[in-house]
Amino acid sequence: TDLGWPTLRPFFKKGVVGANVVEKVGVVKIFASDNDPYVPLEHAYKYQEILGGEVVIENGKEHLWQEEYEGLLHTVRQLFAGMKI
């Protein structure tokens, strides 16, 4: 589950990241693609177990590394709509 990267191992241990991040930051959205060749979709649900929040599954987007990612941009715009910054 850590993709073979030792630096990710602590992240997958429940409680290491801290108690329910959603309570601390308000909104957690975990983006994943249903056909990512590097990160299995099950990882999104492991992150959700640890962090809380919502899993957003993108269909056919492969690995989500693009500089311009419309799904994230749309979500950020929704979160900041109506806020005075």
N, CA, C and O atoms as a DFTB+ gen file, in Angstrom:
340 C
 N C O
     1  1       0.804      -1.217       0.000
     2  2       0.000       0.000       0.000
     3  2       0.840       1.270       0.000
     4  3       0.297       2.354      -0.216
     5  1       2.130       1.174       0.232
     6  2       2.972       2.368       0.253
     7  2       3.708       2.574      -1.069
     8  3       4.619       3.398      -1.148
     9  1       3.324       1.836      -2.099
    10  2       3.940       1.902      -3.429
    11  2       5.428       1.580      -3.403
    12  3       6.146       1.883      -4.356
    13  1       5.893       0.970      -2.323
    14  2       7.309       0.659      -2.207
    15  2       8.156       1.856      -1.810
    16  3       9.384       1.781      -1.858
    17  1       7.536       2.942      -1.424
    18  2       8.269       4.146      -1.021
    19  2       8.261       4.243       0.498
    20  3       7.211       4.502       1.086
    21  1       9.400       4.042       1.146
    22  2       9.455       4.067       2.609
    23  2       8.887       5.354       3.219
    24  3       8.339       5.323       4.321
    25  1       9.013       6.468       2.523
    26  2       8.511       7.731       3.077
    27  2       6.995       7.756       3.198
    28  3       6.456       8.552       3.967
    29  1       6.293       6.898       2.453
    30  2       4.829       6.856       2.537
    31  2       4.317       5.918       3.627
    32  3       3.151       6.005       4.010
    33  1       5.162       5.031       4.128
    34  2       4.697       4.032       5.100
    35  2       3.988       4.645       6.304
    36  3       2.908       4.179       6.666
    37  1       4.553       5.670       6.936
    38  2       3.875       6.237       8.110
    39  2       2.494       6.798       7.782
    40  3       1.608       6.798       8.637
    41  1       2.307       7.268       6.572
    42  2       1.039       7.864       6.173
    43  2      -0.094       6.851       6.224
    44  3      -1.245       7.214       6.465
    45  1       0.224       5.594       5.998
    46  2      -0.798       4.556       5.960
    47  2      -1.092       3.952       7.330
    48  3      -1.964       3.092       7.454
    49  1      -0.373       4.393       8.354
    50  2      -0.649       3.911       9.707
    51  2      -1.670       4.827      10.352
    52  3      -1.424       6.021      10.520
    53  1      -2.801       4.276      10.708
    54  2      -3.890       5.069      11.279
    55  2      -3.406       5.807      12.532
    56  3      -2.768       5.217      13.403
    57  1      -3.710       7.072      12.607
    58  2      -3.355       7.871      13.765
    59  2      -2.056       8.638      13.610
    60  3      -1.821       9.588      14.357
    61  1      -1.205       8.258      12.666
    62  2       0.075       8.942      12.499
    63  2      -0.134      10.354      11.977
    64  3       0.528      11.289      12.429
    65  1      -1.041      10.513      11.039
    66  2      -1.303      11.824      10.453
    67  2      -2.056      12.707      11.438
    68  3      -1.972      13.933      11.363
    69  1      -2.766      12.114      12.331
    70  2      -3.530      12.863      13.322
    71  2      -4.996      12.519      13.226
    72  3      -5.450      11.916      12.254
    73  1      -5.717      12.907      14.233
    74  2      -7.150      12.609      14.268
    75  2      -7.857      13.355      13.156
    76  3      -7.536      14.508      12.865
    77  1      -8.779      12.721      12.562
    78  2      -9.644      13.220      11.493
    79  2      -9.309      14.628      10.992
    80  3      -9.723      15.627      11.581
    81  1      -8.574      14.682       9.926
    82  2      -8.127      15.948       9.350
    83  2      -9.304      16.843       8.976
    84  3      -9.201      18.067       9.060
    85  1     -10.412      16.251       8.568
    86  2     -11.583      17.041       8.183
    87  2     -12.001      17.967       9.325
    88  3     -12.374      19.116       9.090
    89  1     -11.940      17.471      10.547
    90  2     -12.308      18.296      11.699
    91  2     -11.383      19.499      11.842
    92  3     -11.795      20.546      12.342
    93  1     -10.149      19.353      11.407
    94  2      -9.158      20.420      11.559
    95  2      -9.174      21.418      10.408
    96  3      -8.995      22.617      10.623
    97  1      -9.387      20.931       9.187
    98  2      -9.293      21.822       8.023
    99  2     -10.633      22.114       7.363
   100  3     -10.727      23.021       6.536
   101  1     -11.656      21.372       7.710
   102  2     -12.983      21.649       7.178
   103  2     -13.361      20.841       5.958
   104  3     -14.443      20.255       5.926
   105  1     -12.506      20.792       4.958
   106  2     -12.836      20.082       3.715
   107  2     -11.630      19.268       3.261
   108  3     -10.521      19.790       3.148
   109  1     -11.858      17.997       3.005
   110  2     -10.824      17.146       2.414
   111  2     -11.463      16.436       1.231
   112  3     -12.484      15.763       1.368
   113  1     -10.847      16.597       0.074
   114  2     -11.290      15.883      -1.126
   115  2     -10.080      15.120      -1.652
   116  3      -9.000      15.684      -1.829
   117  1     -10.278      13.857      -1.892
   118  2      -9.209      12.986      -2.353
   119  2      -9.516      12.624      -3.799
   120  3     -10.478      11.909      -4.077
   121  1      -8.701      13.117      -4.709
   122  2      -8.914      12.884      -6.137
   123  2      -8.155      11.642      -6.577
   124  3      -6.997      11.442      -6.209
   125  1      -8.819      10.814      -7.364
   126  2      -8.198       9.604      -7.887
   127  2      -8.802       9.297      -9.250
   128  3      -9.936       9.673      -9.549
   129  1      -8.018       8.607     -10.065
   130  2      -8.511       8.178     -11.370
   131  2      -8.789       6.682     -11.330
   132  3      -8.086       5.923     -10.662
   133  1      -9.810       6.276     -12.043
   134  2     -10.170       4.860     -12.051
   135  2      -9.222       4.004     -12.889
   136  3      -9.330       2.778     -12.883
   137  1      -8.292       4.641     -13.612
   138  2      -7.343       3.856     -14.405
   139  2      -5.902       4.350     -14.245
   140  3      -5.122       4.321     -15.196
   141  1      -5.559       4.798     -13.048
   142  2      -4.193       5.261     -12.765
   143  2      -3.238       4.071     -12.839
   144  3      -3.428       3.090     -12.121
   145  1      -2.202       4.140     -13.703
   146  2      -1.289       3.014     -13.835
   147  2      -0.302       2.887     -12.671
   148  3       0.378       1.867     -12.558
   149  1      -0.210       3.903     -11.805
   150  2       0.765       3.909     -10.719
   151  2       0.138       3.759      -9.335
   152  3       0.688       3.067      -8.478
   153  1      -1.003       4.397      -9.114
   154  2      -1.628       4.411      -7.792
   155  2      -2.992       3.721      -7.871
   156  3      -3.909       4.235      -8.512
   157  1      -3.128       2.569      -7.229
   158  2      -4.412       1.864      -7.269
   159  2      -5.530       2.699      -6.638
   160  3      -5.294       3.453      -5.693
   161  1      -6.721       2.561      -7.159
   162  2      -7.875       3.292      -6.653
   163  2      -8.102       3.027      -5.167
   164  3      -8.592       3.896      -4.446
   165  1      -7.750       1.840      -4.715
   166  2      -7.934       1.509      -3.292
   167  2      -7.155       2.455      -2.384
   168  3      -7.522       2.628      -1.222
   169  1      -6.093       3.068      -2.889
   170  2      -5.333       4.026      -2.077
   171  2      -6.192       5.224      -1.693
   172  3      -6.072       5.741      -0.583
   173  1      -7.049       5.665      -2.592
   174  2      -7.923       6.802      -2.282
   175  2      -8.787       6.487      -1.071
   176  3      -9.012       7.345      -0.218
   177  1      -9.264       5.267      -1.002
   178  2     -10.114       4.875       0.126
   179  2      -9.299       4.694       1.406
   180  3      -9.818       4.898       2.503
   181  1      -8.029       4.313       1.274
   182  2      -7.161       4.256       2.452
   183  2      -6.920       5.673       2.980
   184  3      -6.957       5.902       4.189
   185  1      -6.673       6.623       2.070
   186  2      -6.514       8.021       2.490
   187  2      -7.784       8.502       3.185
   188  3      -7.720       9.205       4.193
   189  1      -8.930       8.121       2.642
   190  2     -10.202       8.537       3.234
   191  2     -10.361       7.978       4.653
   192  3     -10.842       8.675       5.546
   193  1      -9.958       6.727       4.855
   194  2     -10.015       6.129       6.198
   195  2      -9.187       6.934       7.186
   196  3      -9.595       7.149       8.327
   197  1      -8.023       7.375       6.736
   198  2      -7.094       8.084       7.609
   199  2      -7.501       9.541       7.791
   200  3      -7.481      10.058       8.908
   201  1      -7.867      10.201       6.703
   202  2      -8.099      11.644       6.723
   203  2      -9.554      12.045       6.876
   204  3      -9.854      13.161       7.300
   205  1     -10.456      11.141       6.533
   206  2     -11.859      11.523       6.427
   207  2     -12.066      12.158       5.057
   208  3     -11.220      12.010       4.176
   209  1     -13.147      12.842       4.872
   210  2     -13.385      13.549       3.620
   211  2     -14.069      12.714       2.563
   212  3     -14.646      11.662       2.841
   213  1     -13.988      13.212       1.344
   214  2     -14.713      12.645       0.205
   215  2     -13.742      12.182      -0.872
   216  3     -12.774      12.876      -1.182
   217  1     -14.000      11.015      -1.435
   218  2     -13.222      10.523      -2.569
   219  2     -13.918      10.977      -3.845
   220  3     -15.114      10.749      -4.028
   221  1     -13.155      11.625      -4.725
   222  2     -13.663      12.068      -6.023
   223  2     -12.965      11.216      -7.078
   224  3     -11.755      11.326      -7.272
   225  1     -13.728      10.372      -7.751
   226  2     -13.148       9.476      -8.751
   227  2     -13.334      10.075     -10.133
   228  3     -14.453      10.348     -10.566
   229  1     -12.214      10.273     -10.814
   230  2     -12.219      10.766     -12.188
   231  2     -12.144       9.556     -13.116
   232  3     -11.329       8.658     -12.902
   233  1     -12.976       9.530     -14.127
   234  2     -12.999       8.419     -15.072
   235  2     -12.021       8.647     -16.217
   236  3     -12.076       9.660     -16.914
   237  1     -11.116       7.669     -16.394
   238  2     -10.211       7.678     -17.531
   239  2      -9.162       8.774     -17.549
   240  3      -8.688       9.136     -18.626
   241  1      -8.781       9.315     -16.404
   242  2      -7.798      10.410     -16.359
   243  2      -6.370       9.920     -16.142
   244  3      -5.438      10.724     -16.132
   245  1      -6.187       8.613     -15.967
   246  2      -4.880       8.019     -15.696
   247  2      -4.257       8.658     -14.456
   248  3      -4.970       8.911     -13.485
   249  1      -2.942       8.927     -14.459
   250  2      -2.268       9.479     -13.278
   251  2      -2.515      10.983     -13.213
   252  3      -2.238      11.697     -14.177
   253  1      -3.029      11.465     -12.097
   254  2      -3.405      12.877     -11.970
   255  2      -2.185      13.734     -11.638
   256  3      -1.924      14.034     -10.473
   257  1      -1.461      14.114     -12.650
   258  2      -0.268      14.935     -12.449
   259  2      -0.262      16.169     -13.341
   260  3       0.706      16.929     -13.335
   261  1      -1.299      16.374     -14.085
   262  2      -1.351      17.452     -15.061
   263  2      -1.193      18.819     -14.396
   264  3      -1.620      19.028     -13.261
   265  1      -0.572      19.744     -15.128
   266  2      -0.448      21.116     -14.629
   267  2      -1.817      21.770     -14.523
   268  3      -2.092      22.500     -13.571
   269  1      -2.664      21.510     -15.491
   270  2      -4.016      22.055     -15.471
   271  2      -4.984      20.900     -15.283
   272  3      -5.177      20.079     -16.180
   273  1      -5.580      20.850     -14.119
   274  2      -6.481      19.759     -13.784
   275  2      -7.847      20.359     -13.487
   276  3      -8.070      20.925     -12.416
   277  1      -8.752      20.230     -14.441
   278  2     -10.059      20.886     -14.367
   279  2     -10.878      20.460     -13.149
   280  3     -11.567      21.288     -12.553
   281  1     -10.814      19.191     -12.774
   282  2     -11.578      18.720     -11.618
   283  2     -11.181      19.441     -10.342
   284  3     -12.037      19.824      -9.545
   285  1      -9.891      19.622     -10.151
   286  2      -9.397      20.332      -8.972
   287  2      -9.740      21.812      -9.053
   288  3     -10.170      22.405      -8.063
   289  1      -9.557      22.403     -10.205
   290  2      -9.870      23.819     -10.397
   291  2     -11.343      24.085     -10.086
   292  3     -11.669      25.058      -9.406
   293  1     -12.218      23.235     -10.576
   294  2     -13.654      23.377     -10.324
   295  2     -13.954      23.290      -8.821
   296  3     -14.742      24.075      -8.293
   297  1     -13.325      22.340      -8.146
   298  2     -13.546      22.167      -6.706
   299  2     -13.061      23.372      -5.921
   300  3     -13.748      23.834      -5.011
   301  1     -11.892      23.883      -6.259
   302  2     -11.356      25.057      -5.561
   303  2     -12.264      26.259      -5.779
   304  3     -12.530      27.018      -4.848
   305  1     -12.736      26.430      -6.993
   306  2     -13.655      27.546      -7.266
   307  2     -14.928      27.425      -6.430
   308  3     -15.427      28.420      -5.907
   309  1     -15.449      26.212      -6.307
   310  2     -16.650      25.999      -5.493
   311  2     -16.386      26.326      -4.026
   312  3     -17.214      26.950      -3.363
   313  1     -15.234      25.902      -3.528
   314  2     -14.907      26.130      -2.123
   315  2     -14.763      27.615      -1.800
   316  3     -15.129      28.060      -0.712
   317  1     -14.228      28.378      -2.755
   318  2     -13.985      29.798      -2.509
   319  2     -15.119      30.705      -2.977
   320  3     -15.073      31.915      -2.754
   321  1     -16.123      30.141      -3.614
   322  2     -17.249      30.954      -4.083
   323  2     -17.903      31.650      -2.892
   324  3     -18.264      31.015      -1.901
   325  1     -18.041      32.926      -3.009
   326  2     -18.701      33.689      -1.951
   327  2     -17.796      34.114      -0.812
   328  3     -18.228      34.859       0.068
   329  1     -16.545      33.657      -0.803
   330  2     -15.625      34.053       0.267
   331  2     -14.943      35.363      -0.088
   332  3     -14.631      35.606      -1.253
   333  1     -14.715      36.193       0.892
   334  2     -13.945      37.422       0.687
   335  2     -12.499      37.128       1.034
   336  3     -12.170      36.767       2.164
   337  1     -11.648      37.288       0.044
   338  2     -10.226      36.976       0.252
   339  2      -9.418      38.255       0.199
   340  3      -8.197      38.220       0.350
